[in-house]
Amino acid sequence: VQLQASGGGLVQAGGSLRLSCAASGSIGRINTTGWYRQAPGKPRELVAIISTGGDTNYADSVKGRFTISRDNAKNTVYLQMNTLKPEDTANYYCNIKWGSAYVMNYWGKGTQVTVSS
């Protein structure tokens, strides 16, 4: 399984970015896909995740500003980030997982998001 993320960059506070993550390989038909982020000196944290059925979960810090969506036919997940803040600056990682008794869990390489004040 490979996860290819794109869309990071440098943006001013209040601006927007859209991240994409395309999954390829032998992927579980029913899965949860999403984004985590890690700022320097901080642990990795959940940003937003979405299930195959469309159920979503967001970090409180991004609710109302970020929207996660997915295209199951393309095995691609998107993160629309609006009203970006300097504290959103981090390396953003795509993740996909599936399974119950035995969980398959994969990470993509990070894409850097930098928000200037």
N, C-alpha and C positions, 0 to 999 in steps of 0.2 A: 504494500500500500504506500502510495506517495501522495503528499499534500503540497500543492504549489500555491503559495500565497503571493498576492500582489496588491498594490494600491497604496502602500505607505508613502510618506514624504514629509515635507516641511510645510506647515500652514500657520497662518496667524490666528491668534485667539478669536473665537467667533466664527471661524471658517469651518469647512466641511471636507471630509475625505470618505472614500468608499473603498473598503477592503474586499478582496475576493479570495476564495480558496477553492481550488479545484482538486478533487480527490480522484485517484486512479488506482487500479488494481482490484484485488478481490475484496470488495467491501460488503459488509453485512447489509442486507436489504433494509433492515430496521435498525436505525442508528441514531445517535445524538452527535451533532456537529456544532462547533462553536469556536469562540475566541477567548483567549486568556492573554494577559499582558504582564510584563515584568519591567519595572523601572529599576535603575541602578540602586543597589543596596536594599532592595525590597523583595519579598517573596512573590512568586507568580500568583496572580489572582484571576478569578473568573470575571469575564466581561459580559458575555452573553452566549447562551447555547440554545439550540433549536433541535427538536426531534423530527423524525421522518414525518410524523403526523402534524407537525406545525406548532407543537407546544413550545413555549419560550420561557427563558429565565434570564433575568438581567441583574447585574450588580446595582445596588441602590444608587451608586455614584453616577451611573449612566442612564438611568431610567428617564424617559422623556426626551433624551438627546440622541441616543443610539437606537437603531432598528436592525435586527437580524432577520434575514430571510434566506430561503434556499430554493434551488431548482433541482428537484430530485432526478429529473431526466438527465441533467448535466453533471450530477454529483458535485454541485457547486454551492457554496454558502457565501453570503454577502453580509457585510457589516457597514451600514450607512451611519456615519458619525457626523452629527451636526452640532453646532454651538460648541466647538472644541475649546477646551481649557488647557492651560499649561500643565496642569496636573494629569492630563491624559497622555502626556509624553511618556512613551515606553516602547519596548519591543513587543509587538503583538504576534501571538502564536495561534495557529489554527490547530484544532484538535478534532479527532473523530473517534468514537468508541461504540462498541456494540457487544452484545452477549450478556448473559446473566450468571450462570454458574462459572463461566470462564470469560472474563472481559478482555476483549481486544482493544487496545488503546494506542493511537498513533498521533505523533506530533509533526507539524511542518516546521520548516525553518522560519524564524521570526522575520517580520517586516517592521521596520522602524517608523514610528509616528512621532514627529516632533512638533510641538505647538509653541510658538513664540508669543510672548506677551506684548 
